[in-house]
Amino acid sequence: MFILKKYMKKKNIYLIAALALGSMTFASCDNFLDEMPDNRAEVNNEDKISAILVSAYSENDHLVIAEFASDNVDDYGENNPNTDRFIEYTYSWKDEVESNNNSCERFWDGSLNANANANEAIAGIERVEAGLAHGATLSKTLQECKGEALIARAYNYFMLANMFCMPYSPDTAEKNLGLPYLKEPETQLAPKYERGTLAELYANIQADIEEALPIIGDSHLKIPKYHWNRKAAYAFAARFYLYTGQYQKCIDCANVVLGTNPKSQLRDWVAYSNVVNDRDALFNEYNNAENNCNLVLCTSYSSMGMTFSNFYLWGRYSHGNYLASNETIRSTNNIWGSYTMFRSLPKYFAGTNLDRVVWYKVAYKFEYTDPVAGIGYRKAIYPLITTDETLLNRAEAYAWLGKNNECAADLTLWMQNITRSTMTLTPEIIQTFYKGLDYCYSDDKKLKSTRKKHLNPVIGTVTEGSVQESLLQCVLDFRRMETVGQGMRWFDVRRFGIVIPRRVINAAGNPEKNTDWLEVNDNRRCFQIPSKVLSAGFEPNPR
């Protein structure tokens, strides 16, 4: 996962057990063999446990599939040659029929293989603990390693749930399909698993989080930003509690991350604005481990750094000027009025078959496997979680609890940090602004864009035109801008039942027609289980 780690070539090898649940570990049956059949070294001390935790992070990410499934992209027409079947199926919410390093299949395998390593680390720690003398306790290092392993496992399952299961609601979680939650290294060749319920899956995730938070720490980490460190763990916990409607717990965890001076923890957009206008320089600054805002940095096999940059890759489906100008980061009809952002980005690249507005966020790197032949793998470097997202998560929790002034204060802080605005947002100012906007796609042709969407949350209800709805609209608006190009918008689309049209943008840069529509309760709001896993007998998602 980590930036300084030398990656091995991504293997396209699938064991039967891996297809069933991504585990790649086996053990001897009875006492037939005296040594482990896969020649694994037993994980039984601090050095080995720390080493295996390096692999408790997925080498493949959700960025491309989540971003291109969201409303952050439009279709620039069948005459645009910059496309392929993989991205067409992703954009159209069709079940995947082929795999590459950006695919659902690779994300599934990467996450579950990472969890297999987390489970090996936890099992190793438990072996060490079992061998301790009476009254002795685990070393601080091993306690912190266990916290990291638990958080890594919880995060990986949480992301799998948000990609391959329906959105969590306490009203439906007992009925919706979950995923098996492996807590021990796999010991069977071809295990069969029941999916269980979403309620069971989320209960296991929460149990891991709450066991991890008191013991996770940074004292044994040489570079904390490349691991699940204490602040990062609390930031993830805040996101989890927000998604499950446990709003006070979200606020409590966010407070640990943001401290008494949240401004000092946010991204320094003034410093970013002074970076030379060079793609690599901006990538490097955005992903700088010294930035307080970047809580965990990771790398993955991914093309995301090309698709939200000035490359032509998959240019048919793009975050283009119409979308950016009417809904996201180039819009002039925003709550801060005529003030500008500190960085004179996003950039608008206009040319043959490319209409794209981007921030340089997810860094693009290329790993050569054969420099002479010029072949290798596309890599992405990006922050897995940030303080800026955590601030907006806290703002949303405040809105749900009716703490309107606290919500407005967090929104003001985010706005003043990224723009030159000096205005102070109040619940009344926010309500006035959002009540004055039309809802998106409200015209007869369902093509018109605005930054306000009808909200159909899976947890709770909102009254249109109310202060609470306006605050939530503002949170969603700001979080969409904060995370554009990072795959996070899809999760808000799911949680808030936001409908999405699939529309074609014409040569003049305006919406011309709709080709599909993602409705509130559409089963396509979760991705299908990878086909190779289904072929091993795993229960599919409804379609």
Buried (B, 14 or more C-beta within 10 A) or exposed (E): BBBEBEBEEBEEEBBEBBBBBBBBBBBEEEEEEEEEEEEBEEBBEBEBBBBBBBBBBBBBBBBBBBBBBBBBBBBBBEEBEBBEEBBBBBBBBEBBEEBBBBBBBBBBBBBBBBBBBBBBBBBBBEBBBEEEEEEEEBBEBBBBBBBBBBBBBBBBBBBBBBBBBBBBBEEBBEEBBBBBBBBEBBEEEEBEBEBBBBBBBBBBBBBBBEBBBEBBBBEBBEEBBBBBBBBBBBBBBBBBBBBBBBBEBBBBBBBBBBEEEBEEBBBBBEEBEEBEEEBEEBBBBBBBBEBBBBBBBBBBBBBBBBBBBEBBBBBBBBBBBBBBBBBBBBBEEBBBEEBEBBBEBBBBBEEEBBBBBBBBBBBBBEBEEEEEEEEBBBBBBBBBBBBBBBBBBBBBBBBBBEBBEBBBBBBBBBBBBBBBBEBEBBBEBBBEBBBEBEBBBEEEEBBBBBBBBBBBBBBEEBEEEEBBBBBBBBBBBBBBBBBBBBBBBBBBBBBBBBBBBBBBBEEEBEBBBBEBEBEEEBEBBBBBBBBBBBEBEBEEBEE
